Amino acid sequence: MQAIDSIISELKKKRKEPNIKLIRQAFDFAQTAHEGQKRKSGEDYFMHPVEVAQILAQHNMDEESIVAGLLHDVVEDTKIPLKEIDQKFGSDVAEIVDGLTKLSGISFQSKDERKSESFRKMLLAMSKDIRVIIIKLVDRLHNMRTLEHMKESSQQLIAQETIDIYAPLAHRLGISWIKTELENLSFKFLHPEAFEKLQSNINASEQQQKSYVDKVMEIIREKMKKEDVKCDVMGRHKHLYSIYRKMELQNLDFEQIADL
């Protein structure tokens, strides 16, 4: 399936009458704008905004957000002016792209928690439309997923910025799936040996954990059924970075973590 078809397929699952024409127009426009540009991996740069748009579509964002996801680097990385985005795709999309362009112009590297908090507040204050922040988080998420193609020093800087700024920002907005993945990916690049060891320990105990969770879930389902309470029962594992943080803060070994 072609990338555009995949985005449209996701959009149709979530929305009754999506503006397919607008999505296709943005796709073609961005593809032409980024023609000839490459990422560090060697793949066409255009695949990055496509992946961002795909993630946004999967998580039920509106057409303007998906269009802005496709176009989010056009003004910054090509000669196309914001005015042209406004004329072709409307003022809402243009304002989101403008907000993303401005956010891309600032960077932050500091482990000072007070400065990190101030920076997060500044990002929120700069964004008149919350969709700017959401798309920025998804943009960072895809960049983190492909961070292995950067040199090691850049990996460290980007991962540290992600865990200091963007993961807490996702947490503040209640977007737990982005927060969790950003933390785990940052952990992977900041502490690779600890990450591999912890991943190995988790894998080794996976079947035991699954059996335990399944058993508890079944007990709860039976209790709910007996009380005529309709509900969904789900179990989850504590994510890697959360386990690592607990081990570090409480000076525990993996075997001492009781709430995996």
C-alpha positions in Angstrom: 0.0 0.0 0.0 1.3 3.4 -0.9 2.0 5.9 1.9 -0.9 8.2 1.0 -3.3 5.3 0.8 -2.3 4.2 4.3 -2.9 7.7 5.7 -6.3 7.9 4.1 -7.2 4.4 5.3 -6.5 5.4 8.9 -8.4 8.7 8.4 -11.5 6.9 7.1 -11.5 4.6 10.1 -11.8 7.5 12.5 -13.9 10.1 10.6 -17.2 9.9 8.7 -16.5 12.3 5.8 -12.8 13.1 5.7 -11.4 15.7 3.3 -9.4 13.2 1.2 -8.8 15.8 -1.5 -7.0 18.1 0.9 -4.8 15.3 2.2 -3.8 14.2 -1.3 -3.1 17.8 -2.2 -0.8 18.3 0.8 0.9 15.0 0.1 1.7 15.9 -3.4 2.8 19.4 -2.5 5.1 18.3 0.3 6.6 15.5 -1.9 7.5 18.1 -4.6 8.8 20.6 -2.0 11.2 18.1 -0.4 12.3 16.5 -3.7 16.0 15.7 -3.6 16.4 16.1 0.1 17.7 13.1 2.1 17.8 12.1 5.8 20.9 10.8 7.6 19.7 7.3 6.9 19.9 8.0 3.2 16.1 7.7 2.6 14.1 10.5 1.0 13.4 13.3 3.6 9.8 13.3 2.5 9.3 10.0 4.4 9.7 11.8 7.7 6.6 14.1 7.3 4.7 11.1 5.8 5.4 9.1 9.0 4.4 12.0 11.2 1.1 12.3 9.3 0.6 8.6 9.6 1.0 8.7 13.4 -1.4 11.6 13.6 -4.0 9.8 11.5 -3.7 6.7 13.6 -4.5 8.7 16.7 -7.6 10.4 15.4 -6.2 13.9 14.7 -8.2 16.1 12.3 -7.5 16.8 8.7 -5.8 20.1 9.3 -3.4 18.4 11.8 -2.5 15.7 9.3 -2.0 18.3 6.5 0.2 20.4 8.8 2.1 17.2 9.7 2.8 16.6 6.0 3.9 20.3 5.6 5.5 20.9 8.9 9.1 21.2 7.5 8.3 22.9 4.2 8.7 26.5 5.3 11.9 25.8 7.3 13.6 23.5 4.8 12.5 24.7 1.4 12.0 28.0 -0.4 8.3 27.9 -0.2 6.9 30.9 1.9 4.2 30.6 4.5 2.0 32.8 2.4 1.7 30.0 -0.2 0.7 27.5 2.5 -2.0 29.9 3.6 -3.3 30.3 0.0 -3.3 26.6 -0.8 -4.4 25.1 2.5 -6.1 27.8 4.6 -5.2 29.9 7.6 -5.6 27.2 10.2 -3.0 25.0 8.5 -0.7 28.0 7.9 -0.9 29.0 11.6 0.0 25.5 12.7 2.9 25.3 10.3 4.1 28.7 11.4 4.0 27.7 15.0 6.0 24.5 14.3 8.5 26.5 12.3 9.0 28.9 15.2 9.4 26.0 17.7 12.0 24.4 15.4 14.1 27.6 15.7 14.7 27.1 19.4 16.7 24.4 21.1 17.5 23.5 24.7 20.2 21.5 26.4 20.2 21.7 30.2 19.7 19.2 33.1 18.5 22.0 35.4 14.9 21.1 36.3 13.8 24.7 36.9 15.2 25.8 33.5 13.5 22.7 31.9 10.2 23.7 33.4 10.5 27.3 32.2 11.3 26.0 28.7 8.2 23.7 28.7 6.1 26.7 29.8 7.6 28.8 27.0 6.7 26.1 24.4 3.1 26.0 25.6 2.9 29.8 25.7 4.3 30.1 22.1 1.6 27.8 20.8 -1.7 29.4 20.3 -3.1 26.1 19.0 -2.5 23.0 21.0 -2.2 21.0 17.8 1.2 22.7 17.3 2.5 21.0 20.5 0.9 17.6 19.6 2.5 17.6 16.1 5.8 18.7 17.6 5.7 15.8 20.0 4.9 13.4 17.1 7.7 14.9 15.1 10.1 14.3 18.0 8.8 10.8 18.4 9.5 9.8 14.8 13.0 11.5 15.0 13.7 9.4 18.1 12.5 6.2 16.4 15.2 6.9 13.7 17.9 8.3 16.0 20.4 5.5 15.3 21.3 7.1 12.1 22.8 10.2 13.9 26.3 10.3 15.3 26.6 9.3 18.9 27.2 12.9 20.3 24.0 14.0 18.6 22.1 11.0 19.9 23.1 11.9 23.4 22.0 15.6 23.1 18.7 14.8 21.4 17.8 12.0 23.8 18.6 14.2 26.8 16.5 17.1 25.5 13.7 14.6 24.8 13.6 13.2 28.3 14.0 16.6 29.9 11.5 18.6 27.8 9.3 16.5 25.5 8.4 13.5 27.6 7.3 15.6 30.5 5.3 17.8 28.1 3.5 14.8 26.7 2.8 13.7 30.3 1.4 17.1 31.2 -0.9 16.9 28.2 -2.1 13.4 29.2 -0.6 11.8 26.1 0.8 8.8 27.9 1.6 6.6 24.9 4.0 9.4 23.5 5.5 10.0 27.0 6.2 6.3 27.5 7.8 5.7 24.1 9.9 8.9 24.3 11.2 7.9 27.7 12.1 4.4 26.6 13.8 5.6 23.4 15.7 8.2 25.4 16.7 5.6 27.9 18.0 3.4 25.1 20.4 6.0 23.8 21.4 7.6 27.1 22.1 4.3 29.0 22.5 1.6 26.3 24.1 -1.0 28.6 21.4 -0.6 31.3 18.7 -0.6 28.7 20.0 -3.9 27.2 20.4 -5.6 30.6 16.9 -4.5 31.7 15.3 -5.6 28.4 17.0 -9.0 28.8 15.7 -9.4 32.4 12.2 -8.4 31.2 12.3 -10.9 28.3 13.5 -13.7 30.6 10.5 -13.2 33.0 8.0 -12.4 30.3 6.0 -15.6 30.4 5.8 -15.6 34.2 4.6 -12.0 34.2 2.0 -12.7 31.5 0.6 -15.7 33.4 0.3 -13.6 36.6 -1.4 -10.7 34.8 -3.8 -13.0 33.0 -4.7 -14.8 36.2 -5.4 -11.5 38.0 -7.5 -10.2 35.1 -9.6 -13.3 35.1 -10.3 -13.0 38.8 -11.4 -9.4 38.4 -13.6 -10.3 35.4 -15.3 -13.0 37.4 -15.9 -10.6 40.3 -17.3 -7.9 38.0 -19.6 -10.4 36.3 -20.9 -11.6 39.7 -21.7 -8.1 40.6 -23.2 -7.4 37.2 -20.6 -4.7 36.4 -19.9 -4.3 32.7 -16.3 -3.4 32.1 -13.1 -4.0 30.2 -10.2 -5.4 32.2 -6.7 -4.7 30.9 -3.2 -5.4 32.2 0.0 -3.7 31.4 3.7 -4.0 32.3 5.6 -1.1 33.8 7.6 0.4 31.0 11.4 0.0 30.9 12.4 3.6 31.9 9.9 3.5 34.8 11.5 0.4 36.1 15.0 1.8 35.6 14.0 5.0 37.5 12.6 3.0 40.4 15.7 0.9 40.6 18.0 4.0 40.6 16.0 6.1 43.0 15.4 3.3 45.6 18.7 1.5 45.0 16.9 -1.8 44.1 17.9 -4.8 42.0 15.6 -6.0 39.2 14.5 -9.0 41.3 13.3 -6.6 44.1 10.8 -4.8 41.8 7.5 -6.1 43.0 5.1 -4.2 40.6 6.4 -5.1 37.1 
